[in-house]
Amino acid sequence: MAFLLGAAAFVVALLASVMLHEAGHLLTAKRFGMKATQYFVGFGPTLWSRRRGETEYGVKAIPLGGFVKIVGYTPLEEVDPADRGRAFYRQPASRRAVVIGAGVVANFAVAFLLLALMAMTVGVRDQGTVTATVDEVTACVPADLQGECGKGRPPSPAASAGLRAGDRVVSFNGVRVNDEWARLRDAIDASEPGRTVPVVVQRGGARTTLYVRLAEVGGAPFVGMAAKVVGAGYDRTGPAGAVRFAGRAIGTSLEGIGRTLADLPSAIPKLFSPERASTPGGQVGSVVGATDVSGQIFSSEGSARDKLALFLSLVVSVNIFLGALNVLLLLPLDGGHLAVVAYERVRVRINRLRGRPDSGTVDLTRLMPLTYLAVLVLVGLGVLLILADLVNPLKLPQ
């Protein structure tokens, strides 16, 4: 039940995010006197609608997004002679740019406000300090880093050596770690799988030397212990701190999206393999995957505060991604339409300098092959990610 509730909550949040994006287009278009005839949640057959003024608001049967219909959004559209003066493509470039960009602004505004509210209410999570003290010993050597202990798996090196929860690692293979996880991790990484190394631990009031025979998982040495984290928790901030936190978080998210998209082509072969989550690109998911992750959040064993923070972070990520995706300079995305408007303005200035008349709007029929190619790539990638999320879903780290 908790899983289904989480999945449903994400679907509602996603639809709200998409509709707020479309509301940005709708409200600015109306503000500038353009004619908007429809504002709908979903696609396909209409389930319910109501007309207010000249705009029909409603809900359609397939809840996979939403749309707003602005008369004359492209010169290719037939426009009633009575509405020609209010057609989108006949408006000044500055107004068209505002309407096009308002959807992206809406998504980033939602992300900013949610982050700021999180900082002031739920609080900013302090990840704490990761120590070299054992918090948990893994029972087995998994087949891969994402694997679990199943029948026939050998015991982990830590379990075989007698390592226990609460042991504080003093040295690993002769390297003093001073209860610092970074030093312990480096010492483990510098060791060779298959070798037996001495590990000195502080247990109670005495030091004990254990001998650990390292295993190999994913090409790296494996011990099988989880480190203890101290000082983790949430710190609420005031309005000024919340604004700084929200700004930094959006900047960090955009950097992460850039790295992820750059890594995505090389990660495509791993989408259906156990190593999917080993690279940033492999962690990209579809709407199906994000819905599944939301269900995992609600059904996890964390506190209510942890679940709320993770869910809101997921919604924030979706809004940042929607905003970032739509600024790509590809038709039919908002960024492609902005590029067309910018090209028109540059062409007008060049013609003016040469003493030539205004060339008018861009002939979009020449851009249709590129538009079809962009749609094909986006739809193809979306289908591929949906299949990966169904066959090889991502799991929340435990």
Secondary structure, DSSP 4 states (H G I P E B T S, - for coil): -HHHHHHHHHHHHHHHHHHHHHHHHHHHHHHTT--EEEEEEEEEEEEEEEEETTEEEEEEEEEEEEEEEETTSSTTS---GGGGGG-GGGS-HHHHHHHHHHHHHHHHHHHHHHHHHHHHTT-EEE--EEEEEEEEE-SB--SSTT----TTPPBPHHHHHT--TTPEEEEETTEE-TTBHHHHHHHHHTSPTT-EEEEEEEETTEEEEEEEE-EEETTEEE--EEEEEES-EEE---HHHHHHHHHHHHHHHHHHHHHHHHHHHHHGGGTTSTTGGGSTGGG---HHHHHHHHHHHHHSSS-HHHHHHHHHHHHHHHHHHHHHHHTSS-TTSHHHHHHHHHHHHHHHHHHHHTTPPP--S--GGGGHHHHHHHHHHHHHHHHHHHHHHHHS------
